[in-house]
Amino acid sequence: MIDLHCHIDLYPDPQMVIRKCLSKSIFVLSVTTTPQAWPISSNIVSMHSKMPAALGLHPQLAGSRRSEVDLFDSLIGETSWLGEIGLDGAAEFSHTWQDQLFVFEHILKSASYDGGKIMSIHSRRAARDVLGVLRRFPDAGVPVLHWFSGTLAELQEAIDMGCWFSVGSPMMHSKSGRALIARIPKTRLLTESDGPFVQHSGGPAYPWQVIETSAELSRVWGVDPKVVSAQLEDNLACLLSSI
Ligand code: MN
């Protein structure tokens, strides 16, 4: 099982989540939301080879955390993974749009200087802008668009640019999300929980629940669940080989 976007440090009991992931041998990318949280957040998972930590500065925090880009730069050499980064075009964050652009561009520039990273990217209501910025920093690394919710045309643009996608239960449970998933190349797709932000059965989503997204994928693709799981493992190996 693979969870390519999970906020392990934000669960009430991260160690419980880690133990259960280890027992089920789940690969979990633990994304973070601010550089200030990095020492603690990365330490939580640092013992475990299947749980890399990604250095992030969440676009919804860019307005208040813009000054942390210098700290971000001082930490970027510690990891091959970045996230959660990106842009959020929702109305409630429109007053921080210039800060979001500043932070996202700064991070992509730093990633380019540092040789390229695998990047878990937020693009809610901002798919076109995210793709526009990514296009200007082709050496920043491999973008993985998490919970993509753009149009089919924007999806195609992202595919043509070489983007990857991580998909979870909210996408699977919406009609537009399923239409997007059906068009994502099978070789560029991975699963995610986005826990604990995403809710599942009345509580926070957990990494092991990606098994349900895999089961849905087997219906969408019309193949056996074992084929889905082999494909996802191949995809992860391919993504890992890019860094
Ligand atoms: Mn997230």
Residues whose N, C-alpha, C, O or C-beta is under 5 A from the ligand:
A	BS01	MN	E84 D194
